[in-house]
Amino acid sequence: MSESYRVGYALQPKKVDSFIQPSLVDHAKQEGIELIQIDPSKPLQEQGPFHCIIHKLHNQEWKKDLQEFSSKYPNTVIIDPPELVDRLHNRVSMLHAVTLLDNASVGVPKQVLVNDKIQELDLHFPVIAKPLAADGGAASHELSLVFDREGLNAFSVPTVLQEFVNHGGVVFKIYVAGECVKCVKRKSLPDISEEKLRTLKGALPLSRISNLGLQDEEVEKAEMPPQSLVGLLGTGLREALGLNLFNVDVIRDANEPTRYLVIDINYFPGYAKLPSYQSFITHFLLHVLRPKTA
């Protein structure tokens, strides 16, 4: 008889609806994995045993409960340690890991953290204004494209300002689940010419610009990054971050097509948007759960 495994998941209701689909539950069950919903309002020790726990809750009560559970049941695999996940909740610290890759073809756009009134700004407009916190809350998604210094006046601090780089209107999303890595392409913001920039003033929410990008068929024609680069970012960042479940938003510099820039890293992203995500996630869980043979 094959082994069976109990995997607990602690997620917000919206995340449960999108990620824990019947197709994933059924696929995992066929491989001997039972997915069990954790109630964060009850002590975790009353809900086990678990072979593995996956989670995306940020409050201190949950972190404390998880730590106590892990101390008592050290053989339960926790995906991932909350103190490492927290690095991705800060838009400055999240990209630090990219600088550790030491690869000339990969970098990050120039950016600054503004904690006070803006004086000197060594950035080239346009810039993207992002809240410092990237904790998944509604405010963390309020990004804007800023065309001049006057456009910055509307933003409260702290704010991260990141130079906008023309990238052909396509963003590459590299999904990572342990050793499983998959890259897909999605529509992004359209390029902005110097001529067009001279006519643009102030700032615009990204939500008002994103629908002006390429058509789906144009995105489909975009060349994917080399598989070696996808592997480098997937494996390299997993090691640098110490995390298993994340995705990386990457753009190709339109002025230097062999150079790629990481603009964002998201913890426990929307895996259900991936084709065949059920096998992608189940394969990862099996790799974590099955005893390693010498």
C-alpha positions, 0 to 999 in steps of 0.5 A: 500500500502506498504512503498517504500524507496529510498537508495542512493549508492556512490561507485567506478565504479568497486564496482558498477559493482560487488555489484549493480547487476540486481539480487540485484536491482530486489530483493530490488525492490520487498521489496519496496527499490529503489537503486539509484546511487549517482553522487559524482561529483554533490552536494548530496543535488541536488540528494535526497531525500534519506531514507538511503545512503550507500557509499565507497568513501574516498576523503575529498570532498565526506566526506564534502558533506555527512556531510553537507547533513546529517546536513540538513537532519538528518533523512537520515540514513548514513551507515556508519559515515566516521570517523568510517570507517577511523579506518579500513584504518589503519592496526594497529587501525583496530584490536584494536577493537578485544582486546575489546572483552575480550574473551580468544578464540579470539585474533590477531597475534603478530604484530609491526609497523615499522616506521623507519629502523628495529633494534630489532624485537621481532617477530618469522619468517615468518612474513607477511609484510603489508602496513600500509594503508588499503584504498582499493588502489592497494598499500594496497593489496601488501602483502608479506611473509617474511622468514628472516631479509634480506627479510625485506630490500625490504620494505619501511616504514611505514610497519606492520609486522604480525607473520604468524600463521599456520592455516590449509590453511583455512581462515574464512570470517565473513560477517556482515551487521548490525544484519545479520552475515554469515560465509564462508570458503576460501582457504588461505596460506599453512602451513609452517613447521620448516623444510621447513622454514629453506630452504626459504629465502628472501620474496615472494609476497602473490600472488605467494604463495596463489595458492599453498594452499589446493584444493577446496575439502580440504577446504570444509572438514574444520570444521567451527568455532562454531556459538557462536564465529561467533556471538561474532565476528559479534555482538561484533565487530559491537558494538566496531567499530560502523560500519554495513558493514564489514567482518572479516578474521579469522584463527584457530591456528593450534597449538591451535585449540580452539584459533582463530585469527583475521588477517584483517577487511575490510569495505564494502567487496565483498558481491556478493561472498556470496551465496544469498547475495541479500536477505542478503543485502535487509534484512539489509536495511529493518531492517534499514529503517522500523520504529521500533515498541515499 
